Amino acid sequence: MEGAVDKDKVEKIMFNLLSNACKHSPKNQEVTFTAAVKAGMLEIRVYNSGITIPEEQLEQLFTRFFAADTHPREKFSAGIGLAFTRQLVTLLQGQITVTNEDSGVAFRVSLPLQPLVEEGAYIIQQEDVTPSPLLQSIAEPLGKQEQDFTEANRLPQIESLAGERKSILIVEDEYAIRHLLRDVLAAQYIIYEAANGAEALDLIRQALPDLIISDVMMPDMNGLELCDRVKNAPSTCHIPFIILSARGAIENEIEGYEAGADAYIPKPFHITHLQVRVRKLLEYRQRMHDLFRADSPVGNIADEEMGDEDKQFLQQIVKFIEDNFSDDSLSAAHLEKHMNLSKMQLYRKLKALSNMTPGEFIKCIRLKEAAQLLVTTQLTVTEIFYRTGFNNQSYFFREFKKQYQCSPNEYRAQQTAV
């Protein structure tokens, strides 16, 4: 039997349903596809086992970016594919339904076959079984994704050794969205990819990216858990973290910021908005880091363009260090008590703003003061290192040279000669 259908639209429907089924089938489960012609209708069924959706949420799967509850730690995320599929089915005057069947989920599509063959229509015939390149690509990407995934992360690691571009880790379980993000950001940044939080943590340990963009709903470890882990680890707490989520309610945003996110962008999002947010976060972090690494007085904090909260925090902590220069025992514990912060809170805040630990920050401020005294006073080097809280001359000389690439005496001679 034969009939006429719109080849392009039917292929897109089949592609989206099969891709969705493969994505949400756990390991060792099955995906089945059947098609038949009954009473002038093309009947398509796509089924995947190993997952069920609450009955009251089934119809919402056709809503863009809807995420259904399927497991305490996992979500069935629809993205845009199922919503687009229903639009195509409606355009072809057909129907699409979804049900839970045999511990799995089944999508059924019913499309009317046209009795007359029009130009561009596709003849459904028993012998016509060669899949188009679009349908052939369903199996290929799913089989090649892991191989491409590993290769995609190996190349940025090589590039990061030689280049100066900032690196971004994209954590997203939906293949299409992950590739969309990679495509729009790859021209400016080195891009790493991970499909869930667990994979991301392994990659972060290897690559230490400059910024992380993560979805929330993912298997194994969701985006909120990943953000919490990143922001509470001393080695990674300074990395800016952007959350992308289909859950756009204010309570969801609060949940994201509570986990430590620097930005929370609801889906669907505008690409330009994301690009600007990424650029501004990286520029802000770099400007803060340069402020303390550059050969400039710490008093310039008041003139810097930064958030009032960050400026107040830095001014308060720098003043406390300056007021206690003579105390050579000044440590992070003293800063924690003075600022009324926990050890991790202080560490995270200073690391994000200055890229230094509290101990390194104290030493940096002491050395900056020593450099100022070398230029503006006639005090001897010995008097200066004692006045700025150093009690060991060789240690002072070594650390000063690390920061200014010359000895204190050479620094004084260079600055006074200018």
N, C-alpha and C positions, 0 to 999 in steps of 0.2 A: 504494500500500500504506500502511496506517496501523498505529500501535501506541501503547501507553501507556507514558509515562515520567514521572518526577518533574520537572516543568518547572523548578522552582527550583534543584534540584541540578544538572541538566544545564546550565542557563545558567551557573551558577557554574563548572562544569568547563570549559566553552568559554571563558568570560571569562578564567580564570586561564591556560589554555594559550595563548590568543591574545595576552594581555598579555605573558606571558613571552617568546613568540616575537618580538614586536615590540621588546621591550626589548633582546634579545640579537642583533638583526639589525644588522650594520654598515651603513653608508650604501651605497646602490645594490644592496642584496641584496633577497631576496624572502621573503614569508611567504605560505604557501598553506594553505587549509582545505578539507577534503573530508568529506562525510558520506554514508553509504549504509546501506541495510538489507539484510543478508545472513543468510539462515537464521534469521530471528527475532531477529537482533542488530543494534543500532545501532552502526555502525563509524564512528569519528571519527578523522581524521588531521590533525595540525597540524605543519607543517614550516617551518623557517626556514633559509636558506642563509647561508654566510659564517662558520660556526663549527663546530668539532667538539670532542667531549669525549673524553678518554682512556677507552678501553673499560672499564678497571677502576674508573672513577669514575661510570659512567653510572647505576648503580642507586642510588648515594648522592645523586643529584639530588633524590630524594624525602625527604631528611633535612632538617629545619629548619635554615636558615641555612648549609647546606653551600656551599662555594665550590670549584668545579672549576678545574683549570689548563687554560687554553685558549690562553694567549699569555704570553710572559715578563713583560709589563707589565699584563696584563688577567686578570680572573677572571670565570667564569660563576657569579654569586651567586644561589642558589635562593630565599633569603628564606624565607617561610612558605607561599607560594602553591602550590608543587608538592606539599608535604607535605599540605596541606589538600585538594588535588585528589585525591590518592590515597585519602585517607580517604573522600571523597565517592564515588569510584568503587567502593571496597570496600563501602560502605554500600548501594550499588545492585546489589551482587553482580556487579560487572563486573571488568574487568582493564585495567590501563594499563601500557604498555611504552614504552621510549625507545631509539632506535638512531641511529647515525651513518649518514647516507645522502646520497650525491651532494654531498659537501663541506658538509653541513648536519646539523641535528638534527631527528629526526621523533618526535613523540609519537603513540601510537596508543591509543585508548580503545575498548573493546568492552563494550556494555551490553545486557543482555537486555531485549527488549520484552515488555511484559505483554499477553496476549491480551484480558484484560478491562479495560474502562475504569472506573477508580474515580474518585470525586469528587476534584477537584484535579489529576487527571492531565492531561497535555498530549498532544493528538492530533497525531502527525507525519503531515502530508499534503503532497502535492506543491504544492498551491496556497497552503499556509500559509507564506509566505516573509517576512512582516513581522517584523523583529527587535524584540525587546523593548527598553525603555529601557536595561537593563543592557548588552545586547550593542551597542546603538548607541553607548554611552559608550566602547567600546573605541577606536574611531577618533577620537572627539572629543577625549578628553584627550590622546592622543598627538599630535594635530595642534595642540591649543591649549596644550600644556604650555610650549613655548618662549615663546609670547606671554604666558601667565599668569606664567611664570617671570620675565620682564623686568618686568612690571607689579608682581609681588609684591615685587621688590627696589626698585622706584622709590618705592613708597609708604613703606617704612620709612626711606628716605633723607630724605624730606620730613619725616616724623614726628621723626626724630632731631635735626633743626634746632631744633625747638620744645620737644620733651619732654626729660625727665630720666631716662627709663627706660634701663637698660643694654641693649646690643644683642648679639645672638648670631647667629653665622653657622652654619647647618646645611649640612654637605657630605655628601651621600648620593645615590648614583645610583639607588636604588630609590625610585620615586615614592611608593609607599604609606607606606614608613617615614619618608620626608622629611616628608610631610604629617602623619603621626602626631606626629612630634616638634614640628612647627610648631604643631599644635593644642594640645598640652599645655603649651607654653611661651609662646604668644602673649599670654596674659592678663597676664603679668608683664614680658615683655621685647619689645623690637623685634627682629623676626626677618628675617634675610636667608637666601637659599637658593642653593646651587650643586650641580650634579650630579657634579662631579669636581674634582680638585685644581687643574687649570689654570684652570677657571672661577672657583674660589674665590680664587686669587691675584689675578686681575683685580678681583674684588669687594673684596678686602681693601684694595687700593691706593686704592679709591674711598671705602669706608665706614669702614675701621679699626674692626672690631667689638670689643666688650669681652671676648668669649669665643668660642671656636670648638669645635664638636662635629663630628667627622668619622668616617665609616666608613673601613675600611682598603681593602677590595677595590673599586676603581673604575677605569674606563678612563682613558686619557691620563696621569693622575698619581694614584697611590694615596695613601691617608691618611698613611702613614709618610713618603713623600717630601714631602707638603705640610707635615707637622709639622716635618720637618727644615728645610725652606725658611723657614717662619715663625719658628722658634726661632733661626735663624742670620742673620736680617736685623735690623739695628739698629732699624728702624722698627716691627717687629712682635714682637720676641723676648719682650716683656713680656706678651703676650696669653695668658691661660690656655687650654690646649688639652686637650680630652677626646677620647679615641679610643673608638669603639664598634666591636667586632669579633666576628665569629662564631668567630674563632680564640682560644680561651680558655686554651690551654696556658700554663704558666708561662714557657716560652721566648718565646712570642709577646708576653706582657706585658712581659718584659724588653726585647724588641725595640722595643716602643712607648715605654717609658721612656727607652731609649737614644736614640730619635729626639727626645726632649725633651718628651714628653707629661706633663701634670700629673695626669692620671687615665686609667686604662685600664679600661673597663667591658665585660665579655664579653656577647655576645648569647646567648640572649634575656635582656633586662634588665628590671628592675622600674621602672616609670615614676617612682614615688616616690623610688627610689634616685637616679635621674638628676637629678630636680628638686632634691633636697637637695644633691647633689654640685655642681651648678651654683651654687646659692645660696651655699654655703659658700666656694667658690672666689672668687666675686665679692666676698663680704663680707670675706674675708681680704685680698684685694688692696686693697680700698678702705680697710680699717683701717690697713694698712701705709702707704698713700699719705697718709692723713690724719695719721699720726704725724709725718711730716716737713713737711707743709704747715701744720699747726696751730701756733699760737703756744705751744709747750710745750718745755721743756728736753729735750735729747736724752738726758739721763740716765734719762728715763722708759722707755727701751727695756727695762730690767730688769723693769719692772712690767707690761709688755704681755703679753697672752695670744697667744703665737705658738709655732711649732715651735722646738725647742731648737736645731736647726741654723741656722735663720734668725736667731734671737736671738744666737747665738754669733758668726755672721758679721757682723751689724750692730754688735755691741758691739766686736768686734775692729777693724773698719774705722774706726769713730768714734773709738776711742781712739788709733789711729795718726794720724788727722787732728789730734786735739787735742794730741798730743805734738809735732806739727810745725807748729803755728800760726805760729810765727815764720818758717818757710820759705816765702817768697812764691812760690817756684818749684814748690811741691808740685803734682803733676799725677797724671793717671790712670796714667801709667807707673810712678810710685812705688807706687801702690796695687797694681798688678798684681804687681810684684816682691815686695812685702811679703806679699800674700795668696797668692803662688805660683799665680796664675791667668793664663790667656791673656787677651788683650785682649777677645775675644768672650765668654769666660766671665764676666769681671768685669762687662762691659757688660750681659749678659743678666740676671745675678743682681741688680744694682742697679736696673736698669730694672723688673724684676718686683716688687721689694719697695718701691721708693720712687717709681717712675715718673720717675726722673731718670737722666741720664747720669752717669758718674763725675765729670766736671768740674762739672756742676750740683750733684751731691751734696756735693763739697768746698766749694763756695761756700755751699750751704745751711747746712752745719755751722758754717762761719766766721761767717755772719750770725746764727745762733742764739746763738753764743757772744758776739758783739758785743751782741746784745739783752740777754743776761743781765748783761753787764758794765755796760751803761747803767743797769740797775735796781739792781744790788747794789754798785756802787762809785761813787766820786767822780771817776774818771778822766775826762779830757776826751775828746771825740769823736775828736780827732786821735790821742791815745794809744791809744784802743780800736781804731781801724781798723788802726794799725800792729801792735798786739799780736795781732790776729786774722789777720794775714797779707796785708792789703791794702796796696798801696804807691801807690795813686792815690785821692786824696780824692773827686774827682768821680765816679769809678767806684763807690766804696763808697757814696756817697750815693744814686746812681741805683739800684744793686742793692738796697740796704736799703729804699728806697721801694717797689720792685717787690714785695718780700716782705711788708712790713708796712704798706703804703699810707700811710706818713707818713715824715717825715725822722727821723734819729736823735734830734735834740733834742726834737721833738714826741713821739716815742715815750717818751723819758725823762720828760717832763712828764706824759703821760697815765698812765703806770704808777705814778709816785710819788704822783699825786694820788688814786689809788684807795684 
